[in-house]
Structure formats: C-alpha cells, structure tokens
Amino acid sequence: MEKITSIDQIEDGRGRELDLRDIILGGQDGMVNVLGVTAGVAAASGDSRLTIAAGLAATFAESFSMAAVAYTSAVFGHRAVLDALIVGVSAILGSFIPLLPFIFLPISTALWVAVSVSAVALFFLGIYKARVLKLGLLRVGLEVTIIGMIAALVGYLVGLLFKAPAV
C-alpha cells in the first residue's frame, strides 16, 4: 500500500473529502494551548476560579483565532467557511480535554489529571495521524505526545516564574 505524505484531504471511501489536517491542527493546538495556559495559571496562582477563567478565555480566543486564520488562508472561497468551522470546532473540543479536570477537581489533582488525560489524548491523536498517513503508530504517537507535553511544560514553567506568594 502506498504511503500517504499529506493529510490535507483524504477521501473517506464515499467520495467525500475530509480535512483531516484541519481537524488534527485545531484539536491538537487547542489541547496543547489550553493545557499550557491552565498549567501556568494553576502553578502561578493555585486558584481554581482564575485557572478556569484563563482556560475558558484561552479556549474561545484560540478557537476564534484559529478559525479566522483558516478562513483568511483558505485557497478557495467556497471552502473558507467550512475550513474555519472545522478548525474552530476542533480547537474548542481539544481545549476542553485539559480544561474539564479544573472544573470538577481540586486544583492540585486537576493539574495532574489534565496533564495525564492530555498526554493520552495526544498519543491517540498521533496514532490516528499515523494510521491516516500509513506511518509507524508508536513513533508518531510518541512524537505528538512529547511535542505537546514540552509545549505545555513551557506554560507551566512560566507560571512557576510568577508564582504568587502564599498568604
């Protein structure tokens, strides 16, 4: 079977083209961005409400921004709205993966659950990408996970630099 080198548009067997690149880009970016923001704010403040507010602000600002970029960079005008919708919705869905633990759990537990769940989700996203591209499942799964965790670690470390003193 021929190896696929691009995931821009893959036919789903019924002749319909799926924008897998947009789904993966939006979902992965939303997840990693919000994980980095929430981890950083949690590390800096230790405050659940502030962390949730920052996570929600990042979720919707990032999703709108990603959708706007997809819209303005679309090659074909008739696809611009669809591209924007796919990227924006994917970014929102990806963003909620690391955000939900902060809504339902104490902040110290939520941070580790968010990191763990996001790492697993990134790994499966990498496996999905590898299957579509016919690449090594483990290699791509680990690659996507490691890159995402490093990006999130940057947010956490920035938060530690600005850690609020205990009152």
Secondary structure, 3 states (H helix, E strand, C coil): CCCCCCCCCEECCCCCEECHHHHHHHHHHHHHHHHHHHHHHHHHHCCHHHHHHHHHHHHHHHHHHHHHHHHHHCCCHHHHHHHHHHHHHHHHHHHHHHHHHHHHCCHHHHHHHHHHHHHHHHHHHHHHHHHHHCCCHHHHHHHHHHHHHHHHHHHHHHHHHCCCCCC
